[in-house]
Amino acid sequence: MPKKVSQGPSPRELMKPEEGEVICVVKKMLGAEHIVVLCTDGKQRTARIPGRMRKKVWIKEGDVVLVAPWDFQSDKGDIMYRYMHDEIRKLVENKIVDREVLDQLRG
């Protein structure tokens, strides 16, 4: 009997920031599912990793993430998505975010 041959992981659809969401770079892990991020709008925020991402999506310093700032406290927000390396390249190619901005945020 022939074995099943997989085609590899299917490519994920590129998550573009919607209204009220910003692209950020992780600067520091605070613990208890909280991190400090620097955003493309120039603000530094404390972001929270929601329960649906805990232990499923591992986030480390230097990662590019999509953050939805809170309406009532703009210096805090929730992480919506973590971008992979190929997705970051697509963001730059589609001119959603500049390479220089990401390099400045990363340090």
MOPAC internal coordinates of N, CA, C and O (Angstrom, degrees):
PM7 1SCF
backbone

  N    0.0000 0     0.00 0     0.00 0    0    0    0
  C    1.4340 1     0.00 0     0.00 0    1    0    0
  C    1.5295 1   109.10 1     0.00 0    2    1    0
  O    1.2310 1   119.64 1   -45.96 1    3    2    1
  N    1.3367 1   118.30 1   134.04 1    3    2    1
  C    1.4555 1   120.09 1  -179.57 1    5    3    2
  C    1.5277 1   111.34 1   -72.87 1    6    5    3
  O    1.2310 1   122.16 1   -28.47 1    7    6    5
  N    1.3153 1   113.47 1   151.53 1    7    6    5
  C    1.4617 1   119.40 1   178.62 1    9    7    6
  C    1.5243 1   109.90 1   -86.95 1   10    9    7
  O    1.2310 1   121.18 1   -26.45 1   11   10    9
  N    1.3032 1   115.35 1   153.55 1   11   10    9
  C    1.4582 1   120.10 1   176.04 1   13   11   10
  C    1.5234 1   108.57 1   -73.72 1   14   13   11
  O    1.2310 1   120.76 1   -45.91 1   15   14   13
  N    1.2951 1   116.15 1   134.09 1   15   14   13
  C    1.4535 1   121.32 1   179.36 1   17   15   14
  C    1.5231 1   107.56 1  -111.81 1   18   17   15
  O    1.2310 1   120.95 1   -57.35 1   19   18   17
  N    1.3142 1   115.79 1   122.65 1   19   18   17
  C    1.4642 1   118.62 1   179.79 1   21   19   18
  C    1.5222 1   109.64 1   -90.13 1   22   21   19
  O    1.2310 1   120.92 1   -27.03 1   23   22   21
  N    1.2839 1   115.85 1   152.97 1   23   22   21
  C    1.4536 1   122.40 1   179.90 1   25   23   22
  C    1.5220 1   111.81 1   -90.16 1   26   25   23
  O    1.2310 1   119.54 1  -176.07 1   27   26   25
  N    1.3143 1   118.49 1     3.93 1   27   26   25
  C    1.4549 1   122.01 1  -176.29 1   29   27   26
  C    1.5124 1   110.04 1    92.02 1   30   29   27
  O    1.2310 1   120.67 1    -0.83 1   31   30   29
  N    1.3131 1   116.32 1   179.17 1   31   30   29
  C    1.4650 1   118.54 1  -178.32 1   33   31   30
  C    1.5232 1   111.18 1   -68.60 1   34   33   31
  O    1.2310 1   120.89 1   -40.78 1   35   34   33
  N    1.3070 1   115.90 1   139.22 1   35   34   33
  C    1.4589 1   119.80 1   178.03 1   37   35   34
  C    1.5283 1   108.68 1   -75.74 1   38   37   35
  O    1.2310 1   120.13 1   -37.31 1   39   38   37
  N    1.3319 1   117.36 1   142.69 1   39   38   37
  C    1.4654 1   119.55 1  -178.97 1   41   39   38
  C    1.5248 1   111.15 1   -66.83 1   42   41   39
  O    1.2310 1   121.58 1   -41.09 1   43   42   41
  N    1.3387 1   114.58 1   138.91 1   43   42   41
  C    1.4616 1   119.29 1   179.31 1   45   43   42
  C    1.5223 1   109.40 1   -81.38 1   46   45   43
  O    1.2310 1   121.14 1   -30.08 1   47   46   45
  N    1.3150 1   115.43 1   149.92 1   47   46   45
  C    1.4548 1   120.42 1   176.67 1   49   47   46
  C    1.5258 1   108.75 1   -71.27 1   50   49   47
  O    1.2310 1   120.44 1   -42.41 1   51   50   49
  N    1.3262 1   116.77 1   137.59 1   51   50   49
  C    1.4566 1   121.91 1  -177.42 1   53   51   50
  C    1.5249 1   110.08 1   -69.22 1   54   53   51
  O    1.2310 1   120.64 1   -58.11 1   55   54   53
  N    1.3324 1   116.39 1   121.89 1   55   54   53
  C    1.4657 1   122.07 1   178.48 1   57   55   54
  C    1.5282 1   108.70 1   -85.33 1   58   57   55
  O    1.2310 1   120.54 1   -68.65 1   59   58   57
  N    1.3173 1   116.57 1   111.35 1   59   58   57
  C    1.4598 1   121.15 1   177.41 1   61   59   58
  C    1.5211 1   108.21 1   -93.79 1   62   61   59
  O    1.2310 1   120.37 1   -34.81 1   63   62   61
  N    1.3389 1   116.89 1   145.19 1   63   62   61
  C    1.4691 1   118.24 1   179.33 1   65   63   62
  C    1.5240 1   111.34 1   -66.17 1   66   65   63
  O    1.2310 1   121.36 1   -50.05 1   67   66   65
  N    1.3136 1   115.01 1   129.95 1   67   66   65
  C    1.4580 1   120.82 1   176.38 1   69   67   66
  C    1.5229 1   108.49 1   -90.05 1   70   69   67
  O    1.2310 1   120.77 1     2.05 1   71   70   69
  N    1.3046 1   116.14 1  -177.95 1   71   70   69
  C    1.4611 1   120.38 1  -179.89 1   73   71   70
  C    1.5262 1   109.53 1   -62.73 1   74   73   71
  O    1.2310 1   120.70 1   -51.15 1   75   74   73
  N    1.3215 1   116.27 1   128.85 1   75   74   73
  C    1.4550 1   121.08 1   179.84 1   77   75   74
  C    1.5198 1   113.85 1    91.02 1   78   77   75
  O    1.2310 1   119.25 1  -179.84 1   79   78   77
  N    1.3315 1   119.04 1     0.16 1   79   78   77
  C    1.4622 1   122.34 1   178.41 1   81   79   78
  C    1.5230 1   109.20 1  -113.69 1   82   81   79
  O    1.2310 1   120.40 1   -32.45 1   83   82   81
  N    1.3334 1   116.83 1   147.55 1   83   82   81
  C    1.4599 1   121.84 1   179.92 1   85   83   82
  C    1.5243 1   109.63 1  -131.51 1   86   85   83
  O    1.2310 1   121.32 1   -26.38 1   87   86   85
  N    1.3322 1   115.08 1   153.62 1   87   86   85
  C    1.4597 1   121.51 1   175.79 1   89   87   86
  C    1.5193 1   107.37 1   -90.88 1   90   89   87
  O    1.2310 1   120.61 1   -46.76 1   91   90   89
  N    1.3337 1   116.43 1   133.24 1   91   90   89
  C    1.4609 1   121.86 1  -175.98 1   93   91   90
  C    1.5230 1   110.34 1  -134.61 1   94   93   91
  O    1.2310 1   121.48 1   -15.89 1   95   94   93
  N    1.3398 1   114.77 1   164.11 1   95   94   93
  C    1.4638 1   122.31 1   174.92 1   97   95   94
  C    1.5198 1   107.87 1  -117.67 1   98   97   95
  O    1.2310 1   120.44 1   -46.04 1   99   98   97
  N    1.3372 1   116.76 1   133.96 1   99   98   97
  C    1.4661 1   122.05 1  -179.12 1  101   99   98
  C    1.5235 1   109.09 1   -72.35 1  102  101   99
  O    1.2310 1   120.44 1   -53.91 1  103  102  101
  N    1.3347 1   116.77 1   126.09 1  103  102  101
  C    1.4612 1   121.77 1   179.64 1  105  103  102
  C    1.5202 1   112.76 1  -103.29 1  106  105  103
  O    1.2310 1   120.02 1   140.18 1  107  106  105
  N    1.3331 1   117.57 1   -39.82 1  107  106  105
  C    1.4589 1   119.77 1  -174.09 1  109  107  106
  C    1.5202 1   110.02 1  -152.27 1  110  109  107
  O    1.2310 1   121.20 1   -41.11 1  111  110  109
  N    1.3202 1   115.32 1   138.89 1  111  110  109
  C    1.4592 1   121.32 1   175.26 1  113  111  110
  C    1.5276 1   107.58 1   -91.33 1  114  113  111
  O    1.2310 1   120.00 1   -54.90 1  115  114  113
  N    1.3272 1   117.61 1   125.10 1  115  114  113
  C    1.4602 1   121.37 1  -177.96 1  117  115  114
  C    1.5228 1   112.51 1   -96.79 1  118  117  115
  O    1.2310 1   119.81 1   158.90 1  119  118  117
  N    1.3039 1   117.96 1   -21.10 1  119  118  117
  C    1.4565 1   121.26 1  -175.69 1  121  119  118
  C    1.5099 1   110.44 1    96.69 1  122  121  119
  O    1.2310 1   120.63 1   -14.28 1  123  122  121
  N    1.3185 1   116.40 1   165.72 1  123  122  121
  C    1.4689 1   123.17 1  -178.54 1  125  123  122
  C    1.5271 1   110.79 1    54.49 1  126  125  123
  O    1.2310 1   120.52 1  -139.17 1  127  126  125
  N    1.3344 1   116.61 1    40.83 1  127  126  125
  C    1.4629 1   124.06 1   177.74 1  129  127  126
  C    1.5275 1   113.78 1    61.51 1  130  129  127
  O    1.2310 1   119.75 1  -150.48 1  131  130  129
  N    1.3200 1   118.09 1    29.52 1  131  130  129
  C    1.4534 1   122.57 1   176.06 1  133  131  130
  C    1.5265 1   108.87 1  -120.98 1  134  133  131
  O    1.2310 1   120.88 1   -38.11 1  135  134  133
  N    1.3355 1   115.92 1   141.89 1  135  134  133
  C    1.4548 1   121.47 1   178.88 1  137  135  134
  C    1.5249 1   109.41 1  -139.90 1  138  137  135
  O    1.2310 1   121.00 1   -20.60 1  139  138  137
  N    1.3371 1   115.69 1   159.40 1  139  138  137
  C    1.4610 1   122.01 1   175.01 1  141  139  138
  C    1.5234 1   106.76 1  -101.77 1  142  141  139
  O    1.2310 1   120.42 1   -50.91 1  143  142  141
  N    1.3417 1   116.80 1   129.09 1  143  142  141
  C    1.4600 1   121.93 1  -179.65 1  145  143  142
  C    1.5233 1   110.13 1  -125.37 1  146  145  143
  O    1.2310 1   120.82 1   -32.14 1  147  146  145
  N    1.3396 1   116.03 1   147.86 1  147  146  145
  C    1.4581 1   122.74 1   171.32 1  149  147  146
  C    1.5165 1   107.07 1  -105.70 1  150  149  147
  O    1.2310 1   120.62 1   -53.01 1  151  150  149
  N    1.3218 1   116.42 1   126.99 1  151  150  149
  C    1.4611 1   120.93 1  -172.36 1  153  151  150
  C    1.5242 1   111.39 1  -104.40 1  154  153  151
  O    1.2310 1   121.15 1   -18.83 1  155  154  153
  N    1.3344 1   115.41 1   161.17 1  155  154  153
  C    1.4604 1   121.02 1  -179.18 1  157  155  154
  C    1.5261 1   112.37 1   -69.76 1  158  157  155
  O    1.2310 1   119.74 1   165.86 1  159  158  157
  N    1.3298 1   118.10 1   -14.14 1  159  158  157
  C    1.4647 1   120.09 1   175.98 1  161  159  158
  C    1.5264 1   111.70 1   -86.85 1  162  161  159
  O    1.2310 1   120.10 1  -174.58 1  163  162  161
  N    1.3446 1   117.42 1     5.42 1  163  162  161
  C    1.4523 1   122.29 1   175.15 1  165  163  162
  C    1.5119 1   115.15 1    91.07 1  166  165  163
  O    1.2310 1   119.27 1   179.94 1  167  166  165
  N    1.3130 1   119.00 1    -0.06 1  167  166  165
  C    1.4617 1   121.78 1  -178.10 1  169  167  166
  C    1.5201 1   111.19 1   -98.62 1  170  169  167
  O    1.2310 1   121.51 1   -29.01 1  171  170  169
  N    1.3157 1   114.72 1   150.99 1  171  170  169
  C    1.4624 1   121.24 1   172.11 1  173  171  170
  C    1.5201 1   107.08 1  -103.47 1  174  173  171
  O    1.2310 1   120.68 1   -51.88 1  175  174  173
  N    1.3207 1   116.31 1   128.12 1  175  174  173
  C    1.4580 1   121.11 1  -176.23 1  177  175  174
  C    1.5152 1   110.60 1  -126.32 1  178  177  175
  O    1.2310 1   121.35 1   -23.16 1  179  178  177
  N    1.3277 1   115.01 1   156.84 1  179  178  177
  C    1.4562 1   122.33 1   168.60 1  181  179  178
  C    1.5188 1   106.23 1   -98.69 1  182  181  179
  O    1.2310 1   120.99 1   -61.64 1  183  182  181
  N    1.3237 1   115.71 1   118.36 1  183  182  181
  C    1.4656 1   120.15 1  -176.63 1  185  183  182
  C    1.5197 1   109.93 1  -110.15 1  186  185  183
  O    1.2310 1   121.43 1   -27.64 1  187  186  185
  N    1.3131 1   114.87 1   152.36 1  187  186  185
  C    1.4570 1   122.35 1  -178.54 1  189  187  186
  C    1.5211 1   108.69 1  -113.09 1  190  189  187
  O    1.2310 1   120.83 1   -43.44 1  191  190  189
  N    1.3378 1   116.01 1   136.56 1  191  190  189
  C    1.4610 1   121.00 1   175.11 1  193  191  190
  C    1.5247 1   107.16 1   -86.19 1  194  193  191
  O    1.2310 1   119.46 1   -62.96 1  195  194  193
  N    1.3348 1   118.63 1   117.04 1  195  194  193
  C    1.4681 1   119.96 1  -177.32 1  197  195  194
  C    1.5266 1   111.89 1   -70.51 1  198  197  195
  O    1.2310 1   121.06 1   -18.48 1  199  198  197
  N    1.3145 1   115.57 1   161.52 1  199  198  197
  C    1.4581 1   121.66 1  -176.48 1  201  199  198
  C    1.5164 1   114.03 1   -59.75 1  202  201  199
  O    1.2310 1   119.71 1   148.89 1  203  202  201
  N    1.3313 1   118.15 1   -31.11 1  203  202  201
  C    1.4646 1   120.06 1  -178.95 1  205  203  202
  C    1.5273 1   112.00 1   -70.32 1  206  205  203
  O    1.2310 1   119.79 1   165.62 1  207  206  205
  N    1.3431 1   118.01 1   -14.38 1  207  206  205
  C    1.4612 1   121.33 1   179.89 1  209  207  206
  C    1.5254 1   112.96 1  -104.32 1  210  209  207
  O    1.2310 1   119.91 1   162.52 1  211  210  209
  N    1.3283 1   117.78 1   -17.48 1  211  210  209
  C    1.4588 1   120.75 1  -177.48 1  213  211  210
  C    1.5146 1   110.84 1   -61.54 1  214  213  211
  O    1.2310 1   120.77 1   -45.72 1  215  214  213
  N    1.3121 1   116.13 1   134.28 1  215  214  213
  C    1.4695 1   125.01 1   178.51 1  217  215  214
  C    1.5228 1   113.44 1    61.98 1  218  217  215
  O    1.2310 1   119.82 1  -173.04 1  219  218  217
  N    1.3234 1   117.94 1     6.96 1  219  218  217
  C    1.4618 1   121.39 1   174.96 1  221  219  218
  C    1.5199 1   110.45 1  -113.77 1  222  221  219
  O    1.2310 1   120.71 1   139.41 1  223  222  221
  N    1.3232 1   116.25 1   -40.59 1  223  222  221
  C    1.4551 1   122.53 1   179.14 1  225  223  222
  C    1.5200 1   107.21 1  -118.64 1  226  225  223
  O    1.2310 1   120.58 1   -66.26 1  227  226  225
  N    1.3251 1   116.50 1   113.74 1  227  226  225
  C    1.4607 1   120.50 1  -178.37 1  229  227  226
  C    1.5178 1   109.33 1   -90.65 1  230  229  227
  O    1.2310 1   120.97 1   -54.17 1  231  230  229
  N    1.3293 1   115.75 1   125.83 1  231  230  229
  C    1.4567 1   122.78 1  -177.44 1  233  231  230
  C    1.5179 1   108.17 1  -113.60 1  234  233  231
  O    1.2310 1   120.80 1   -45.25 1  235  234  233
  N    1.3445 1   116.07 1   134.75 1  235  234  233
  C    1.4615 1   120.96 1   179.07 1  237  235  234
  C    1.5300 1   109.21 1  -132.21 1  238  237  235
  O    1.2310 1   120.65 1    -9.49 1  239  238  237
  N    1.3245 1   116.36 1   170.51 1  239  238  237
  C    1.4585 1   121.03 1  -178.93 1  241  239  238
  C    1.5242 1   109.89 1   -62.09 1  242  241  239
  O    1.2310 1   120.78 1   -42.25 1  243  242  241
  N    1.3291 1   116.11 1   137.75 1  243  242  241
  C    1.4534 1   121.94 1  -179.40 1  245  243  242
  C    1.5153 1   114.19 1    94.62 1  246  245  243
  O    1.2310 1   119.61 1   169.96 1  247  246  245
  N    1.3260 1   118.36 1   -10.04 1  247  246  245
  C    1.4644 1   121.35 1   178.88 1  249  247  246
  C    1.5270 1   110.60 1   -71.82 1  250  249  247
  O    1.2310 1   120.93 1   -29.77 1  251  250  249
  N    1.3189 1   115.83 1   150.23 1  251  250  249
  C    1.4624 1   122.07 1   176.13 1  253  251  250
  C    1.5248 1   107.51 1   -98.84 1  254  253  251
  O    1.2310 1   120.83 1   -53.97 1  255  254  253
  N    1.3407 1   116.02 1   126.03 1  255  254  253
  C    1.4605 1   121.40 1  -175.47 1  257  255  254
  C    1.5274 1   110.05 1  -129.98 1  258  257  255
  O    1.2310 1   121.33 1   -18.71 1  259  258  257
  N    1.3145 1   115.05 1   161.29 1  259  258  257
  C    1.4607 1   122.62 1   174.69 1  261  259  258
  C    1.5224 1   107.67 1  -103.63 1  262  261  259
  O    1.2310 1   120.48 1   -55.91 1  263  262  261
  N    1.3367 1   116.69 1   124.09 1  263  262  261
  C    1.4648 1   121.55 1  -174.90 1  265  263  262
  C    1.5237 1   109.68 1  -119.95 1  266  265  263
  O    1.2310 1   121.14 1   -41.93 1  267  266  265
  N    1.3291 1   115.42 1   138.07 1  267  266  265
  C    1.4646 1   122.05 1   173.87 1  269  267  266
  C    1.5256 1   107.63 1  -107.01 1  270  269  267
  O    1.2310 1   119.82 1   -74.83 1  271  270  269
  N    1.3503 1   117.95 1   105.17 1  271  270  269
  C    1.4633 1   119.88 1   179.29 1  273  271  270
  C    1.5256 1   111.24 1   -63.52 1  274  273  271
  O    1.2310 1   121.35 1   -31.47 1  275  274  273
  N    1.3232 1   115.03 1   148.53 1  275  274  273
  C    1.4614 1   120.46 1   178.05 1  277  275  274
  C    1.5220 1   109.48 1   -71.49 1  278  277  275
  O    1.2310 1   120.31 1   -33.04 1  279  278  277
  N    1.3223 1   117.02 1   146.96 1  279  278  277
  C    1.4622 1   121.66 1   179.62 1  281  279  278
  C    1.5254 1   111.67 1   -69.65 1  282  281  279
  O    1.2310 1   120.24 1   142.38 1  283  282  281
  N    1.3144 1   117.14 1   -37.62 1  283  282  281
  C    1.4599 1   121.35 1  -173.67 1  285  283  282
  C    1.5229 1   113.27 1   -92.53 1  286  285  283
  O    1.2310 1   119.17 1   167.96 1  287  286  285
  N    1.3358 1   119.18 1   -12.04 1  287  286  285
  C    1.4616 1   123.56 1   177.42 1  289  287  286
  C    1.5190 1   107.19 1  -145.28 1  290  289  287
  O    1.2310 1   120.17 1   -80.96 1  291  290  289
  N    1.3282 1   117.28 1    99.04 1  291  290  289
  C    1.4597 1   119.82 1  -172.59 1  293  291  290
  C    1.5221 1   113.17 1   -73.80 1  294  293  291
  O    1.2310 1   119.36 1   167.44 1  295  294  293
  N    1.3437 1   118.82 1   -12.56 1  295  294  293
  C    1.4679 1   120.28 1   178.91 1  297  295  294
  C    1.5299 1   112.18 1   -88.22 1  298  297  295
  O    1.2310 1   120.06 1  -173.67 1  299  298  297
  N    1.3379 1   117.49 1     6.33 1  299  298  297
  C    1.4615 1   122.42 1   176.94 1  301  299  298
  C    1.5236 1   108.68 1  -131.68 1  302  301  299
  O    1.2310 1   120.90 1   -19.70 1  303  302  301
  N    1.3356 1   115.88 1   160.30 1  303  302  301
  C    1.4569 1   119.00 1  -179.88 1  305  303  302
  C    1.5117 1   112.19 1  -168.31 1  306  305  303
  O    1.2310 1   121.07 1    -0.60 1  307  306  305
  N    1.3220 1   115.56 1   179.40 1  307  306  305
  C    1.4583 1   123.19 1   178.86 1  309  307  306
  C    1.5212 1   109.35 1  -115.18 1  310  309  307
  O    1.2310 1   120.64 1   -38.81 1  311  310  309
  N    1.3233 1   116.37 1   141.19 1  311  310  309
  C    1.4568 1   121.13 1   175.53 1  313  311  310
  C    1.5223 1   107.77 1   -79.08 1  314  313  311
  O    1.2310 1   120.88 1   -50.27 1  315  314  313
  N    1.3165 1   115.92 1   129.73 1  315  314  313
  C    1.4549 1   120.99 1  -179.16 1  317  315  314
  C    1.5302 1   112.13 1  -102.30 1  318  317  315
  O    1.2310 1   120.31 1   149.29 1  319  318  317
  N    1.3508 1   117.02 1   -30.71 1  319  318  317
  C    1.4602 1   120.37 1  -171.22 1  321  319  318
  C    1.5240 1   109.26 1  -162.95 1  322  321  319
  O    1.2310 1   120.29 1   -33.08 1  323  322  321
  N    1.3323 1   117.04 1   146.92 1  323  322  321
  C    1.4719 1   122.15 1   172.69 1  325  323  322
  C    1.5206 1   107.81 1  -113.48 1  326  325  323
  O    1.2310 1   120.74 1   -52.93 1  327  326  325
  N    1.3386 1   116.20 1   127.07 1  327  326  325
  C    1.4565 1   121.65 1  -178.27 1  329  327  326
  C    1.5243 1   110.82 1   -85.08 1  330  329  327
  O    1.2310 1   120.73 1   -41.64 1  331  330  329
  N    1.3437 1   116.20 1   138.36 1  331  330  329
  C    1.4632 1   123.18 1   172.88 1  333  331  330
  C    1.5293 1   108.27 1   -83.60 1  334  333  331
  O    1.2310 1   120.42 1    -9.80 1  335  334  333
  N    1.3494 1   116.80 1   170.20 1  335  334  333
  C    1.4657 1   120.93 1  -176.84 1  337  335  334
  C    1.5287 1   112.43 1   -60.76 1  338  337  335
  O    1.2310 1   119.97 1   137.33 1  339  338  337
  N    1.3224 1   117.66 1   -42.67 1  339  338  337
  C    1.4637 1   119.50 1  -179.57 1  341  339  338
  C    1.5298 1   111.53 1   -69.03 1  342  341  339
  O    1.2310 1   120.14 1   149.75 1  343  342  341
  N    1.3219 1   117.34 1   -30.25 1  343  342  341
  C    1.4629 1   120.61 1   177.59 1  345  343  342
  C    1.5250 1   111.20 1   -71.67 1  346  345  343
  O    1.2310 1   120.17 1   145.91 1  347  346  345
  N    1.3351 1   117.28 1   -34.09 1  347  346  345
  C    1.4686 1   120.66 1   176.35 1  349  347  346
  C    1.5228 1   109.23 1   -64.66 1  350  349  347
  O    1.2310 1   120.74 1   138.78 1  351  350  349
  N    1.3280 1   116.20 1   -41.22 1  351  350  349
  C    1.4600 1   120.82 1   177.92 1  353  351  350
  C    1.5332 1   110.43 1   -61.41 1  354  353  351
  O    1.2310 1   120.05 1   139.48 1  355  354  353
  N    1.3275 1   117.51 1   -40.52 1  355  354  353
  C    1.4674 1   121.13 1   178.69 1  357  355  354
  C    1.5281 1   111.46 1   -67.43 1  358  357  355
  O    1.2310 1   120.13 1   144.50 1  359  358  357
  N    1.3400 1   117.35 1   -35.50 1  359  358  357
  C    1.4664 1   120.47 1   176.63 1  361  359  358
  C    1.5246 1   110.47 1   -61.87 1  362  361  359
  O    1.2310 1   120.52 1   139.19 1  363  362  361
  N    1.3408 1   116.62 1   -40.81 1  363  362  361
  C    1.4628 1   120.94 1   179.60 1  365  363  362
  C    1.5272 1   110.08 1   -69.92 1  366  365  363
  O    1.2310 1   120.12 1   137.17 1  367  366  365
  N    1.3423 1   117.38 1   -42.83 1  367  366  365
  C    1.4667 1   120.81 1   179.70 1  369  367  366
  C    1.5268 1   111.77 1   -63.21 1  370  369  367
  O    1.2310 1   119.78 1   142.68 1  371  370  369
  N    1.3246 1   118.03 1   -37.32 1  371  370  369
  C    1.4667 1   122.03 1   179.96 1  373  371  370
  C    1.5233 1   112.41 1   -83.68 1  374  373  371
  O    1.2310 1   120.28 1  -176.79 1  375  374  373
  N    1.3252 1   117.07 1     3.21 1  375  374  373
  C    1.4695 1   124.47 1   177.74 1  377  375  374
  C    1.5211 1   112.27 1    58.96 1  378  377  375
  O    1.2310 1   120.82 1  -144.51 1  379  378  377
  N    1.3287 1   116.04 1    35.49 1  379  378  377
  C    1.4582 1   120.75 1   173.95 1  381  379  378
  C    1.5209 1   109.20 1   -80.32 1  382  381  379
  O    1.2310 1   120.84 1   144.89 1  383  382  381
  N    1.3315 1   116.00 1   -35.11 1  383  382  381
  C    1.4625 1   122.04 1   177.06 1  385  383  382
  C    1.5277 1   107.62 1  -142.94 1  386  385  383
  O    1.2310 1   120.31 1   -34.65 1  387  386  385
  N    1.3445 1   117.01 1   145.35 1  387  386  385
  C    1.4614 1   121.39 1   179.96 1  389  387  386
  C    1.5188 1   111.06 1   -82.66 1  390  389  387
  O    1.2310 1   120.51 1   -34.32 1  391  390  389
  N    1.3286 1   116.63 1   145.68 1  391  390  389
  C    1.4646 1   122.27 1   177.38 1  393  391  390
  C    1.5338 1   110.06 1   -62.19 1  394  393  391
  O    1.2310 1   120.05 1   141.55 1  395  394  393
  N    1.3409 1   117.50 1   -38.45 1  395  394  393
  C    1.4633 1   121.10 1  -178.72 1  397  395  394
  C    1.5269 1   111.00 1   -63.66 1  398  397  395
  O    1.2310 1   120.59 1   141.19 1  399  398  397
  N    1.3210 1   116.47 1   -38.81 1  399  398  397
  C    1.4657 1   120.47 1   179.73 1  401  399  398
  C    1.5227 1   110.12 1   -64.37 1  402  401  399
  O    1.2310 1   120.23 1   135.57 1  403  402  401
  N    1.3309 1   117.17 1   -44.43 1  403  402  401
  C    1.4670 1   120.33 1   178.65 1  405  403  402
  C    1.5223 1   111.23 1   -63.78 1  406  405  403
  O    1.2310 1   120.27 1   139.49 1  407  406  405
  N    1.3463 1   117.09 1   -40.51 1  407  406  405
  C    1.4631 1   120.13 1   179.29 1  409  407  406
  C    1.5247 1   111.24 1   -64.63 1  410  409  407
  O    1.2310 1   120.05 1   141.17 1  411  410  409
  N    1.3385 1   117.51 1   -38.83 1  411  410  409
  C    1.4629 1   120.84 1   177.97 1  413  411  410
  C    1.5198 1   111.10 1   -66.21 1  414  413  411
  O    1.2310 1   120.10 1   138.80 1  415  414  413
  N    1.3190 1   117.41 1   -41.20 1  415  414  413
  C    1.4617 1   120.58 1  -179.51 1  417  415  414
  C    1.5200 1   111.65 1   -68.14 1  418  417  415
  O    1.2310 1   120.21 1   146.08 1  419  418  417
  N    1.3260 1   117.21 1   -33.92 1  419  418  417
  C    1.4669 1   120.41 1  -179.90 1  421  419  418
  C    1.5180 1   112.08 1   -74.02 1  422  421  419
  O    1.2310 1   119.85 1   160.98 1  423  422  421
  N    1.3021 1   117.89 1   -19.02 1  423  422  421
  C    1.4577 1   118.40 1   174.44 1  425  423  422
  C    1.4457 1   112.17 1   122.17 1  426  425  423
  O    1.2310 1   120.10 1   180.00 1  427  426  425

